[in-house]
């Protein structure tokens, strides 16, 4: 926590109370989304196998975390119906989408239904689907999850990975785009 006088989250008020802890009534969730929407993210689809059925969901809250041991982090929403099924599988695959996979991202962002109809994929070593045409993939074992408000902060231990040619699909200010290096 840092001291501040601007009244922002994590700031201390005149009495030394943490405004975040007190649930400061001046916090504006819309403004929070607007500001953080200016941070460009990649777009991923997290997949696993539930028995013989593939399961997956779109996730843009993903990052590398550690080189030693190799770990990644993702943050599925607590209202996700797919994440509990993936967590129960014990292993998963992060599919980093290419710039021509916006429609696939939208299909996997919808709750329910058979998201894999017409989608080509092959199994990673852990069995989780590696989707055809992805820019890269990261195969993980589920390590642990922390409560993180309306999301969970999930850590995955990297077991294998691969990369293909192409450019990434990115998400910025509520829309999809492309990046050219």
C-alpha positions in Angstrom: 0.0 0.0 0.0 1.2 3.5 -0.7 0.3 6.7 1.0 -1.3 9.3 -1.1 -3.4 12.4 -1.0 -5.4 11.9 -4.2 -8.0 9.7 -2.5 -7.3 6.8 -4.9 -7.6 3.1 -4.0 -4.8 2.2 -1.7 -4.5 5.7 -0.4 -4.7 6.7 3.3 -7.3 9.2 4.4 -6.5 12.0 6.9 -7.1 9.5 9.8 -4.7 6.9 8.3 -7.5 4.6 7.3 -7.1 2.5 4.2 -9.8 3.6 1.8 -9.7 0.3 -0.1 -10.3 -1.7 3.1 -13.2 0.6 4.0 -14.8 0.2 0.5 -14.5 3.9 -0.4 -17.8 5.1 -1.8 -16.0 7.3 -4.3 -14.6 4.4 -6.3 -16.0 4.5 -9.8 -16.1 1.0 -11.4 -16.9 2.5 -14.9 -13.9 4.8 -14.6 -11.7 1.8 -13.5 -12.8 -0.2 -16.6 -12.2 2.9 -18.8 -8.7 3.5 -17.5 -7.6 -0.1 -17.5 -9.1 -0.5 -21.0 -6.1 1.5 -22.2 -3.8 -1.4 -21.4 -3.4 -3.6 -24.5 -3.7 -7.3 -23.9 -3.3 -10.4 -25.9 -6.2 -12.8 -26.3 -6.1 -16.4 -25.2 -8.4 -19.4 -25.1 -7.8 -21.7 -22.1 -8.6 -25.4 -22.8 -8.7 -28.7 -21.0 -10.4 -32.1 -21.3 -13.3 -33.0 -19.1 -13.3 -36.8 -19.5 -13.6 -37.2 -23.3 -15.1 -33.7 -23.9 -13.0 -30.6 -24.6 -13.8 -27.5 -22.6 -12.6 -23.9 -23.0 -13.1 -20.2 -22.5 -11.7 -16.9 -23.8 -9.3 -15.2 -21.3 -7.4 -11.9 -21.8 -6.2 -11.8 -18.2 -3.0 -13.8 -18.8 0.6 -13.2 -18.2 4.0 -14.8 -17.7 4.9 -15.0 -14.1 8.2 -16.8 -13.3 11.1 -18.3 -15.2 12.3 -20.5 -12.3 10.2 -22.4 -12.0 8.4 -21.6 -15.3 4.9 -20.3 -14.4 2.1 -18.3 -15.8 -0.9 -16.6 -14.3 -4.5 -16.1 -15.5 -7.6 -14.7 -13.9 -10.9 -16.4 -14.8 -14.1 -14.7 -13.6 -15.9 -16.4 -10.8 -19.0 -16.5 -12.9 -17.3 -18.7 -15.5 -19.0 -22.1 -16.0 -15.9 -23.5 -17.9 -13.2 -22.6 -15.4 -14.3 -25.0 -12.6 -14.4 -27.8 -15.2 -10.8 -26.9 -16.3 -9.5 -26.6 -12.8 -10.9 -30.1 -12.0 -9.0 -31.5 -14.9 -5.7 -30.6 -13.2 -4.0 -29.4 -16.4 -4.8 -27.0 -19.2 -3.5 -25.3 -22.3 -3.3 -21.6 -22.9 -3.8 -20.9 -26.6 -2.5 -17.5 -27.7 -4.7 -16.3 -30.5 -3.5 -15.1 -33.9 -4.8 -11.9 -35.5 -7.3 -13.9 -37.7 -9.0 -15.6 -34.8 -11.3 -12.9 -33.5 -14.4 -15.0 -34.3 -13.0 -17.9 -32.4 -12.4 -15.6 -29.4 -16.0 -14.4 -29.5 -17.3 -18.0 -29.8 -15.4 -19.1 -26.7 -16.4 -16.0 -24.7 -20.1 -17.2 -24.7 -21.3 -19.3 -21.8 -22.6 -22.7 -22.5 -23.0 -24.7 -25.8 -20.5 -26.8 -27.7 -17.8 -24.3 -28.4 -15.7 -26.9 -30.2 -18.1 -27.6 -33.0 -16.2 -27.1 -36.3 -13.0 -26.1 -34.4 -9.8 -28.0 -35.4 -7.5 -29.0 -32.6 -5.0 -31.7 -31.5 -4.1 -32.8 -28.0 -1.1 -31.4 -26.1 0.9 -34.0 -24.1 -1.5 -33.4 -21.2 -4.5 -34.0 -23.5 -5.7 -30.4 -23.4 -6.7 -29.0 -26.9 -4.2 -27.0 -28.8 -6.3 -25.1 -31.2 -5.4 -25.0 -34.9 -3.9 -21.8 -36.1 -2.9 -20.3 -32.8 0.1 -18.1 -32.6 1.5 -19.9 -29.6 0.5 -22.4 -26.8 1.5 -23.1 -23.3 0.7 -26.4 -21.6 0.3 -26.2 -17.8 -0.4 -28.1 -14.7 -2.8 -26.4 -12.3 -0.7 -25.2 -9.4 -3.1 -23.1 -7.2 -5.8 -20.4 -7.2 -6.2 -17.4 -5.0 -9.4 -15.5 -4.3 -9.2 -12.2 -6.2 -12.5 -10.3 -5.8 -14.8 -11.3 -8.6 -12.1 -13.4 -10.2 -9.6 -16.0 -9.2 -5.9 -15.6 -9.7 -4.7 -18.9 -11.0 -1.1 -20.1 -11.3 -0.1 -22.7 -13.8 3.3 -24.6 -13.9 4.5 -24.7 -17.5 5.2 -28.2 -18.8 5.5 -27.6 -22.6 5.0 -24.8 -25.1 5.2 -24.0 -28.8 5.1 -21.1 -31.3 3.8 -20.7 -34.8 4.3 -17.9 -37.4 1.9 -14.9 -37.4 0.8 -11.9 -35.6 -1.2 -11.6 -32.3 -4.8 -10.8 -31.8 -5.0 -7.9 -29.3 -7.7 -6.3 -27.2 -7.8 -2.5 -26.6 -10.5 -0.2 -25.3 -13.2 -2.8 -25.7 -12.3 -3.9 -29.2 -10.1 -6.3 -31.1 -7.1 -5.3 -33.2 -3.8 -6.3 -34.7 -0.2 -5.5 -33.9 2.5 -5.1 -36.5 6.2 -5.2 -35.3 
